[in-house]
Amino acid sequence: MSMKPEIRVTLSDDLLSHLKKEAEEQRVPLLWLVAGLVCDTLENAKSPGDYPRALALS
């Protein structure tokens, strides 16, 4: 059985609207902006306890 790394995120309506508009303006896929946001959040956390509650990894 192979496992693929996967993360699920929940975005507020306001943030999603902003990211959609930004994706259109920058002509990049929305997924890229969301992935960048998630990566930046995880990279800036120094330890698992630093993750935002919704992103806490178990």
MINU-692354 format. One record per residue: residue number from 0; x, y negated, z of N, C-alpha, C in turn. Coordinates in Angstrom, 2 decimals, decimal comma. Example, Ala and Ser with C-alpha at 12.3 -4.5 7.8 and 13.67 -1.06 7.14 Angstrom:
BEGIN
[0 [13,19 5,69 7,80] [12,30 4,50 7,80] [13,20 3,30 7,80]]
[1 [12,85 2,25 7,08] [13,67 1,06 7,14] [12,90 -0,03 7,87]]
//
This chain:
BEGIN
[0 [0,84 1,17 0,00] [0,00 0,00 0,00] [0,89 -1,24 0,00]]
[1 [0,67 -2,12 -0,95] [1,46 -3,35 -0,98] [0,60 -4,50 -0,46]]
[2 [1,24 -5,35 0,32] [0,53 -6,50 0,87] [1,07 -7,76 0,21]]
[3 [0,17 -8,65 -0,15] [0,57 -9,92 -0,73] [0,39 -11,00 0,34]]
[4 [1,38 -11,87 0,49] [1,23 -12,96 1,46] [0,03 -13,83 1,06]]
[5 [-0,78 -14,15 2,02] [-1,97 -14,94 1,73] [-2,28 -15,85 2,91]]
[6 [-2,71 -17,05 2,60] [-3,12 -18,01 3,63] [-4,46 -18,57 3,20]]
[7 [-5,35 -18,71 4,13] [-6,64 -19,35 3,87] [-6,65 -20,68 4,61]]
[8 [-7,14 -21,69 3,94] [-7,22 -23,00 4,58] [-8,63 -23,54 4,44]]
[9 [-9,01 -24,36 5,38] [-10,28 -25,07 5,33] [-9,96 -26,55 5,29]]
[10 [-10,47 -27,23 4,28] [-10,23 -28,65 4,12] [-11,52 -29,42 4,34]]
[11 [-11,42 -30,58 4,95] [-12,60 -31,41 5,11] [-13,07 -31,89 3,74]]
[12 [-14,33 -32,27 3,65] [-14,86 -32,77 2,38] [-14,08 -33,99 1,90]]
[13 [-13,73 -34,88 2,84] [-12,98 -36,09 2,48] [-11,60 -35,74 1,92]]
[14 [-10,89 -34,83 2,59] [-9,56 -34,46 2,13] [-9,64 -33,76 0,78]]
[15 [-10,61 -32,88 0,61] [-10,76 -32,17 -0,66] [-11,06 -33,16 -1,79]]
[16 [-11,93 -34,12 -1,54] [-12,25 -35,13 -2,55] [-11,00 -35,93 -2,93]]
[17 [-10,23 -36,31 -1,91] [-9,00 -37,06 -2,15] [-8,01 -36,24 -2,98]]
[18 [-7,84 -34,98 -2,62] [-6,90 -34,12 -3,34] [-7,36 -33,87 -4,78]]
[19 [-8,66 -33,73 -4,99] [-9,18 -33,54 -6,35] [-8,87 -34,77 -7,21]]
[20 [-9,11 -35,95 -6,64] [-8,84 -37,19 -7,36] [-7,35 -37,32 -7,67]]
[21 [-6,52 -37,01 -6,68] [-5,06 -37,08 -6,85] [-4,59 -36,09 -7,92]]
[22 [-5,16 -34,89 -7,91] [-4,79 -33,87 -8,91] [-5,12 -34,35 -10,32]]
[23 [-6,27 -34,98 -10,47] [-6,65 -35,52 -11,77] [-5,69 -36,61 -12,21]]
[24 [-5,41 -37,55 -11,30] [-4,52 -38,67 -11,62] [-3,11 -38,19 -11,96]]
[25 [-2,62 -37,22 -11,20] [-1,26 -36,71 -11,41] [-1,19 -35,64 -12,49]]
[26 [-2,35 -35,19 -12,93] [-2,45 -34,13 -13,95] [-1,72 -32,86 -13,52]]
[27 [-2,01 -32,45 -12,30] [-1,48 -31,19 -11,77] [-2,64 -30,38 -11,22]]
[28 [-2,50 -29,06 -11,15] [-3,57 -28,24 -10,59] [-3,81 -28,57 -9,11]]
[29 [-5,06 -28,58 -8,72] [-5,43 -28,83 -7,33] [-4,72 -27,84 -6,40]]
[30 [-4,60 -26,61 -6,83] [-3,94 -25,57 -6,03] [-2,52 -25,98 -5,65]]
[31 [-1,82 -26,65 -6,55] [-0,45 -27,08 -6,25] [-0,43 -28,08 -5,10]]
[32 [-1,38 -29,01 -5,09] [-1,42 -30,01 -4,02] [-1,76 -29,35 -2,68]]
[33 [-2,71 -28,44 -2,71] [-3,09 -27,74 -1,47] [-1,91 -26,90 -0,98]]
[34 [-1,26 -26,19 -1,89] [-0,11 -25,37 -1,51] [1,00 -26,24 -0,92]]
[35 [1,24 -27,39 -1,51] [2,26 -28,30 -1,00] [1,92 -28,79 0,39]]
[36 [0,66 -29,10 0,62] [0,21 -29,56 1,93] [0,42 -28,47 2,98]]
[37 [0,07 -27,25 2,65] [0,24 -26,12 3,57] [1,73 -25,88 3,84]]
[38 [2,53 -25,86 2,79] [3,98 -25,63 2,96] [4,61 -26,71 3,83]]
[39 [4,27 -27,97 3,57] [4,83 -29,07 4,39] [4,44 -28,91 5,85]]
[40 [3,19 -28,52 6,09] [2,72 -28,35 7,47] [3,49 -27,24 8,16]]
[41 [3,65 -26,10 7,48] [4,35 -24,97 8,09] [5,84 -25,24 8,26]]
[42 [6,46 -25,91 7,30] [7,89 -26,21 7,38] [8,21 -27,20 8,50]]
[43 [7,29 -28,10 8,79] [7,53 -29,11 9,82] [7,26 -28,60 11,23]]
[44 [6,67 -27,44 11,36] [6,43 -26,86 12,69] [7,72 -26,18 13,13]]
[45 [8,18 -26,51 14,32] [9,44 -25,94 14,82] [9,27 -24,54 15,38]]
[46 [8,09 -24,26 15,90] [7,81 -22,93 16,44] [6,33 -22,64 16,23]]
[47 [5,91 -21,37 16,33] [4,50 -21,03 16,11] [3,55 -21,85 16,98]]
[48 [3,97 -22,28 18,15] [3,12 -23,09 19,01] [2,90 -24,49 18,48]]
[49 [3,71 -24,92 17,50] [3,58 -26,25 16,92] [2,55 -26,31 15,80]]
[50 [2,09 -25,15 15,32] [1,12 -25,15 14,23] [-0,18 -25,78 14,70]]
[51 [-0,85 -26,50 13,79] [-2,20 -26,96 14,15] [-3,05 -25,75 14,51]]
[52 [-3,98 -25,94 15,39] [-4,78 -24,81 15,89] [-5,38 -23,98 14,75]]
[53 [-5,90 -24,63 13,72] [-6,52 -23,90 12,62] [-5,50 -23,09 11,82]]
[54 [-4,21 -23,45 11,91] [-3,19 -22,73 11,16] [-2,40 -21,77 12,03]]
[55 [-2,77 -21,65 13,30] [-2,00 -20,80 14,21] [-1,91 -19,39 13,65]]
[56 [-0,71 -18,87 13,63] [-0,48 -17,53 13,10] [-0,43 -16,53 14,25]]
[57 [-1,02 -15,38 14,04] [-0,98 -14,38 15,11] [-0,08 -13,23 14,75]]
//
